[in-house]
Amino acid sequence: MNDTSGRRDFLKLGMAGLATAGVVGAAVAVDAQKAAAQAAPDSVLRTVLDRGKLIVGTGSTNAPWHFENDAGELVGMDITMGRILAKGLFDDPTKVEFVMQDPAQRIPNVTTNKVDITIQFMTMSAQRSQLVNFSRPYYVEGVALLSLPTAENKTFDKLLAGGSATRVSILQNVDAEAQVHSVLPECQVMQIDTQANVLQALESKRVDAAAVDLSTVRWLASRNPDRYFDAGKSWLSMLYGAALRQGDLDWLTFVNATFTIAMFGHENALYDAAFKDYFGQEPPARHPGFPAI
């Protein structure tokens, strides 16, 4: 057989493979739940599949992560991550029950099996990792500067150039002043008791900028461009991950795979729509080839 005929036969085989890909894919989809049910008997993965729904611990009062919209529906980026898991489990993003919990319950409710997973803008840390397993990060939070769209010094460069005349509000914390001075070393720092008052200080023009979470800056600036402006500076990266019970590799592996596919793979519709809706930005484009994950 010469090279030409050999290549022709190879291409025929390739086309045949493509023709049957849909059938094979359908078979894989049908058998996926049976395969997952082979998880360890005490795995949350098997428990969830047998139950027929996922139970997610979360909150309801912190936009853009978990909050009620005008129609009274629970929405937000955390809620979307729960629906992504439900779709991966049952091919149905509605097969999930959200349990409202106080932030202090995020770890106890996982370790006592009151919820299957906590998805509640939870910052990953070494200390917390001694108590729960964390999923792969699904968002990189940070500190950012929110300013007024009508202000002359609304950009970070102008705020920095303002030196000691620049005033910044931030939620009171032991290291709050050091956080702000790491990027605006000469500014005046006003530590305030609540996040609402941090923003009120900006709106009343008692400060030139408010140092808040990056997600809050993007949410407010995209939803209220006439009231808020993203000054264009973020720092102090913090990872948000879902919390799972320790000692359950099957469940952790499933959650990580599902998140990875939603964020970097082909099943990204839910994640992309939420990212744009809640942060006002398009997710970075995925490029086939070497994995940038």
C-alpha positions in Angstrom: 0.0 0.0 0.0 1.4 3.4 -1.0 1.4 6.5 1.1 -1.6 8.0 -0.8 -3.9 5.1 -0.3 -2.8 4.7 3.3 -3.7 8.3 4.0 -7.1 7.9 2.2 -7.9 4.9 4.4 -6.9 6.9 7.5 -9.2 9.8 6.5 -12.1 7.4 5.9 -11.6 6.0 9.3 -11.5 9.5 10.8 -14.8 10.4 9.1 -16.4 7.3 10.4 -15.2 8.2 13.8 -16.8 11.6 13.5 -20.0 10.1 12.3 -20.3 7.9 15.3 -19.2 10.5 17.8 -22.7 11.7 18.5 -23.9 8.2 19.3 -20.9 7.5 21.6 -21.5 10.9 23.3 -25.1 10.0 23.9 -24.1 6.7 25.4 -21.6 8.3 27.7 -24.2 10.8 28.8 -26.7 8.0 29.6 -24.2 6.0 31.5 -22.6 8.9 33.4 -24.8 8.7 36.4 -24.4 4.9 36.7 -20.6 5.4 36.6 -20.7 8.1 39.2 -22.8 5.9 41.5 -19.7 3.6 41.7 -18.3 6.2 44.2 -17.5 5.0 47.7 -20.6 4.1 49.6 -20.2 6.9 52.1 -19.3 9.5 49.5 -21.5 12.6 49.2 -21.4 12.1 45.5 -23.4 8.8 45.8 -25.7 10.4 48.4 -26.6 13.3 46.2 -27.2 11.1 43.1 -29.5 8.8 45.2 -31.3 11.7 46.6 -31.9 13.3 43.3 -31.0 16.8 44.2 -28.0 18.8 45.5 -28.1 20.7 48.8 -25.9 23.9 48.9 -25.3 26.1 51.9 -25.1 29.8 50.9 -26.4 33.2 51.8 -29.0 35.7 50.4 -27.9 39.2 51.3 -24.6 39.9 49.5 -24.7 41.0 45.9 -23.3 40.0 43.5 -22.7 36.6 45.2 -26.0 35.6 46.7 -29.1 37.8 46.8 -32.7 38.1 45.8 -33.5 39.9 42.6 -36.6 42.1 42.0 -38.7 39.0 41.4 -37.7 37.5 44.7 -35.5 34.8 43.1 -32.2 33.8 44.7 -29.4 34.7 42.2 -25.7 35.6 42.2 -22.4 34.0 41.3 -22.4 31.6 44.2 -25.9 30.5 43.2 -24.8 29.9 39.6 -21.9 27.7 40.8 -24.4 25.6 42.6 -26.5 25.3 39.5 -23.5 24.4 37.5 -22.9 21.4 39.9 -26.6 20.4 39.6 -26.3 20.4 35.8 -23.2 18.3 36.0 -24.9 15.8 38.3 -28.4 15.6 36.8 -28.1 17.5 33.5 -30.6 19.9 35.2 -29.5 23.1 36.9 -32.7 23.3 38.8 -32.2 20.2 40.8 -30.6 22.0 43.7 -31.8 23.2 47.1 -30.2 26.3 48.6 -30.0 26.4 52.4 -29.6 29.9 53.9 -26.9 30.0 56.5 -24.9 32.6 58.5 -21.3 32.9 57.4 -20.3 31.4 60.8 -22.1 28.2 59.7 -20.2 27.7 56.5 -17.8 25.2 57.9 -20.0 23.5 60.6 -22.8 22.8 58.2 -20.4 21.0 55.9 -18.7 19.0 58.6 -22.0 17.9 60.1 -23.5 17.0 56.7 -26.3 19.5 56.9 -25.4 20.6 53.4 -23.5 18.8 50.7 -21.3 21.8 49.9 -20.9 25.4 51.0 -20.7 28.0 48.2 -20.7 31.3 50.0 -17.9 33.7 48.8 -15.5 31.9 51.2 -11.9 32.9 51.2 -9.5 30.0 51.1 -6.9 29.8 53.8 -4.4 27.3 55.2 -6.2 27.5 58.6 -9.6 26.7 57.1 -8.1 23.9 55.0 -7.4 22.1 58.2 -11.2 21.8 58.7 -12.6 21.3 55.2 -11.5 20.5 51.7 -11.7 23.4 49.3 -12.6 23.1 45.6 -10.5 24.7 43.0 -11.0 28.5 43.1 -13.8 29.8 41.1 -13.0 33.5 41.5 -10.0 35.6 42.5 -11.2 38.4 44.8 -9.2 41.5 45.7 -9.3 45.0 47.1 -10.2 47.7 44.6 -11.0 51.4 44.5 -14.4 52.8 43.9 -14.8 56.5 43.0 -17.4 58.9 41.6 -17.8 59.2 37.9 -18.1 63.0 38.2 -14.9 63.5 40.3 -11.9 65.0 38.7 -9.6 62.6 40.5 -11.6 59.4 39.8 -8.8 57.3 38.3 -6.1 55.6 40.3 -3.4 57.7 38.7 -5.1 60.9 39.8 -5.7 59.5 43.3 -2.0 58.5 43.6 -0.9 61.9 42.3 -3.1 63.6 45.0 -0.7 62.4 47.7 -1.7 63.3 51.2 -4.8 65.2 49.9 -6.4 62.0 48.7 -8.9 60.5 51.2 -10.0 56.8 51.2 -12.6 55.0 53.2 -12.3 51.4 54.2 -14.0 48.9 56.5 -12.4 49.1 59.9 -9.9 46.3 60.4 -6.5 45.8 62.1 -4.6 46.0 58.8 -7.0 48.3 56.9 -4.6 51.3 56.9 -1.7 49.2 55.8 -3.7 47.7 52.9 -4.6 51.1 51.5 -1.1 52.5 52.1 0.4 49.6 50.1 -0.9 51.3 46.9 -1.6 54.9 48.0 1.2 55.4 50.5 0.5 59.1 51.3 -3.3 59.1 51.4 -5.5 59.8 54.4 -7.3 56.6 55.5 -10.8 56.8 57.1 -11.7 53.5 58.8 -15.5 53.1 59.1 -17.7 50.7 61.0 -19.9 49.2 58.2 -19.6 48.6 54.5 -22.7 50.7 53.9 -21.1 53.6 55.6 -17.9 53.1 53.7 -19.9 53.7 50.5 -21.9 56.5 52.1 -18.7 58.4 52.8 -17.9 58.2 49.1 -21.3 59.3 48.0 -21.3 62.3 50.4 -17.8 63.2 49.1 -16.2 63.0 52.4 -13.6 60.7 50.7 -12.3 60.5 47.2 -12.5 56.7 46.9 -13.7 53.7 48.8 -11.6 50.6 49.2 -13.9 47.6 48.9 -13.9 44.1 47.3 -13.2 44.0 43.6 -16.4 42.1 43.0 -18.3 44.9 44.7 -16.6 47.6 42.5 -17.4 45.7 39.3 -21.0 45.1 40.4 -21.8 48.7 41.4 -19.9 50.3 38.5 -21.6 48.1 35.9 -25.1 48.4 37.4 -24.9 52.1 38.4 -22.4 53.9 36.0 -24.0 57.2 36.8 -23.2 56.8 40.5 -20.0 54.7 40.7 -16.7 54.4 38.8 -14.1 51.7 38.8 -10.8 53.6 39.5 -8.9 50.9 37.8 -6.8 49.5 40.6 -7.0 46.1 42.4 -4.6 44.3 44.7 -4.3 41.7 47.5 -5.6 38.6 45.6 -7.8 36.2 47.6 -9.2 32.9 46.4 -12.9 32.0 46.7 -13.6 28.2 46.8 -16.4 25.9 47.8 -16.1 24.0 51.0 -16.6 20.3 51.2 -16.3 17.6 53.9 -12.8 16.2 54.3 -11.9 12.6 53.4 -14.2 12.3 50.4 -12.0 12.2 47.3 -14.8 11.2 44.9 -16.9 14.2 45.8 -14.0 16.6 45.7 -12.8 15.3 42.3 -16.2 15.6 40.8 -16.7 19.2 42.0 -13.3 20.2 40.8 -13.8 18.6 37.4 -17.2 20.3 37.0 -15.9 23.7 38.0 -12.9 23.3 35.6 -15.1 22.4 32.7 -17.5 25.3 33.3 -14.6 27.8 33.6 -12.2 26.6 31.0 -13.9 23.9 28.9 -16.8 23.6 26.6 -19.7 23.7 29.0 -19.2 27.3 30.0 -22.6 28.9 29.1 -23.8 29.3 32.7 -20.5 30.5 34.1 -20.0 33.0 31.3 -23.5 34.5 31.5 -23.1 34.9 35.3 -19.7 36.5 35.0 -20.9 39.1 32.6 -24.2 39.7 34.5 -22.7 40.1 37.9 -19.3 41.6 37.1 -20.0 43.5 33.9 -17.2 41.7 32.1 -16.7 39.1 29.5 -14.6 36.1 30.8 -11.2 35.7 29.1 -11.4 33.8 25.8 -10.5 30.1 25.9 -7.9 29.0 23.3 -7.5 25.4 22.4 -4.0 24.1 22.7 -1.7 24.3 25.7 -3.9 24.6 28.8 -3.8 28.0 30.5 -5.7 26.8 33.6 
